[in-house]
């Protein structure tokens, strides 16, 4: 029996990596590509702020094609939805066997409902391979399984800015306040994964400066190391 092909909505962070791991462990499905929102002009992953060059290197190390949804620096929800649906049109043309989009969401019911609503008029269906898993257990599993990740964004209304740039490891998890979800599912923080299960090799980078934007979000810049 042929496996069901799907595309994974990819942020570059640990939840995406854990979703990819779960999907690749499922004998009934095959991940055909990654789909990522990128902000034009800045040339960075939307929300996470990671440089496009690092995203592209991730896809290379994961041996998966990369499709991008191109967004303007200042965008509306309608503009995002239009760009997302245009991205699906390209997937439909170039990957005709794909009719499923997987997401790394964990427990936010409103986010899941939004994705289901967005896909309802299309011929694509959503999949949530790590939905409902205990986030404390999942966070420890991420570390135990050997994923190498770093916090690249902190919402300073929920977590101290000093956590920006911190490796996602057991020490970090031990230090997180009890009000913060261990996977940052409520937007407390976002991560970038540079190595781990499924990677052919590490995504080499250096840690750059930390900048506060919009008076709220502390971004840690990651700088690609060329030639490695």
C-alpha positions in Angstrom: 0.0 0.0 0.0 1.4 3.4 -0.9 2.0 5.9 1.8 0.0 9.1 2.1 2.1 12.1 1.1 2.0 15.3 3.0 3.6 18.7 3.5 4.7 19.9 6.9 4.2 23.5 8.0 7.7 24.2 9.2 8.8 27.1 11.5 12.3 25.9 12.0 11.7 25.3 15.7 11.6 22.3 18.0 7.8 21.6 17.6 8.2 21.4 13.9 11.2 19.1 14.3 9.3 16.9 16.8 6.3 16.7 14.4 8.7 15.7 11.5 10.2 13.0 13.7 6.7 11.6 14.5 5.7 11.7 10.9 8.8 10.0 9.7 8.2 7.3 12.3 4.8 6.6 10.9 4.9 4.0 8.2 1.7 5.2 6.6 2.8 8.7 5.7 5.7 10.3 3.7 6.8 13.9 4.2 7.2 15.3 0.8 8.2 18.9 1.6 8.4 21.7 4.1 6.2 24.9 4.0 7.4 28.0 5.7 6.3 31.6 6.0 9.1 34.1 5.2 9.0 37.9 5.5 10.2 39.7 2.4 12.8 42.4 2.7 14.0 41.0 6.1 14.5 37.6 4.5 13.7 35.9 7.7 11.3 33.2 9.0 8.1 35.0 10.0 7.7 35.4 13.8 10.9 33.5 14.6 13.2 36.0 12.8 15.7 33.4 11.7 17.6 34.1 8.5 16.4 32.5 5.3 19.9 31.1 4.7 19.6 29.1 7.9 16.1 27.9 6.9 17.4 26.7 3.5 20.3 24.9 5.2 17.8 23.2 7.5 15.9 21.9 4.5 19.1 20.7 2.9 20.2 18.8 6.0 16.7 17.3 6.3 16.8 16.3 2.6 13.4 17.9 1.9 12.2 20.4 -0.7 11.3 23.8 0.8 8.3 25.8 -0.2 7.9 29.4 1.1 5.0 31.6 1.7 6.2 35.2 1.1 4.8 37.8 3.4 5.2 41.6 3.5 6.9 43.1 6.6 3.6 44.6 7.7 0.7 42.3 6.8 -2.9 41.7 7.6 -4.6 38.4 8.4 -6.4 38.5 5.1 -3.1 39.0 3.3 -1.6 36.1 5.2 -4.5 33.8 4.3 -4.2 34.8 0.6 -0.5 34.1 0.6 -1.0 30.8 2.4 -3.6 29.7 -0.1 -1.3 30.7 -3.0 1.4 28.6 -1.4 -1.0 25.6 -1.4 -1.8 26.2 -5.1 1.9 25.8 -5.8 2.0 22.6 -3.8 -1.0 21.3 -5.6 0.7 22.0 -9.0 4.1 20.6 -8.2 3.2 17.8 -5.7 -0.1 16.5 -7.1 -0.2 13.5 -4.7 -0.2 15.8 -1.6 -3.5 16.7 0.0 -2.5 16.9 3.6 -0.8 19.7 5.5 0.7 18.7 8.9 1.1 21.2 11.8 3.2 21.0 15.0 0.5 22.5 17.2 0.2 21.0 20.7 -2.9 22.2 22.6 -4.3 25.6 21.6 -7.8 24.8 20.4 -8.3 28.2 18.8 -5.2 27.8 16.7 -6.2 24.3 15.5 -9.8 25.5 14.7 -8.3 28.4 12.7 -6.2 26.1 10.6 -9.1 23.7 10.0 -11.3 26.7 9.0 -8.6 28.0 6.6 -8.3 24.6 4.9 -12.0 23.8 4.8 -12.7 25.4 1.4 -9.6 23.7 -0.2 -9.0 20.1 -1.1 -6.3 19.8 1.6 -6.9 18.4 5.0 -4.9 19.2 8.2 -3.0 16.8 10.4 -1.7 17.3 13.9 0.8 14.5 14.7 1.9 15.7 18.1 -1.4 17.2 19.3 -2.4 16.6 22.9 1.0 15.3 24.0 2.1 16.4 27.5 4.4 19.4 26.8 6.7 18.8 29.8 7.3 15.2 28.6 7.7 16.4 25.0 10.2 19.1 26.0 12.4 16.6 27.8 12.0 14.1 24.9 13.3 16.8 22.6 16.5 17.1 24.6 16.8 13.4 25.3 16.5 12.5 21.6 19.4 14.7 20.7 17.8 17.7 19.1 20.1 20.8 19.3 18.0 23.9 19.6 18.3 27.5 20.8 15.8 30.1 21.9 15.6 32.8 19.2 12.6 34.8 20.4 11.3 35.6 23.9 8.1 37.4 24.6 9.3 39.5 27.5 5.7 39.9 28.8 5.8 36.2 29.6 9.5 35.4 30.1 12.6 37.3 31.0 14.7 38.6 28.0 17.8 36.8 29.4 16.5 33.5 28.1 17.0 34.7 24.5 19.9 32.8 23.0 19.8 30.1 25.6 20.2 26.5 24.4 17.1 24.5 24.7 18.4 21.9 27.2 17.6 20.4 30.6 19.2 23.3 32.3 16.8 25.7 30.6 13.8 23.5 31.4 14.8 23.5 35.0 15.0 27.3 35.0 11.7 28.1 33.3 9.1 29.7 35.6 6.1 27.4 36.3 3.9 29.9 34.4 5.7 29.2 31.2 4.8 26.2 29.1 7.9 24.0 28.6 7.3 24.0 24.9 6.5 27.7 24.7 3.1 26.8 23.2 1.5 30.1 24.3 4.1 32.1 22.5 6.4 32.5 25.5 9.4 31.7 23.3 10.4 30.3 19.9 13.4 28.1 19.0 15.6 27.2 16.0 16.8 23.6 15.6 20.2 23.1 14.1 20.7 19.3 14.5 19.1 16.1 15.7 17.2 13.1 14.4 16.6 13.3 10.7 19.4 15.8 10.0 22.3 14.8 7.8 24.5 17.2 9.7 24.4 20.3 11.8 23.3 23.7 10.5 26.4 25.7 11.5 25.9 29.1 12.9 27.1 31.7 15.4 25.1 33.5 18.0 24.8 37.2 17.2 23.3 40.1 19.1 20.0 40.2 21.0 17.7 43.0 20.0 14.4 44.1 21.6 11.7 44.9 19.0 8.3 46.4 19.5 9.2 47.0 23.1 8.4 43.4 23.8 10.1 40.7 21.8 13.8 39.9 22.4 15.3 38.4 19.2 18.6 36.5 19.2 20.2 36.7 15.8 21.8 33.6 14.4 24.5 34.1 11.8 25.2 31.3 9.3 28.8 30.1 9.2 29.8 30.0 5.5 31.8 27.1 4.1 30.8 24.5 6.7 
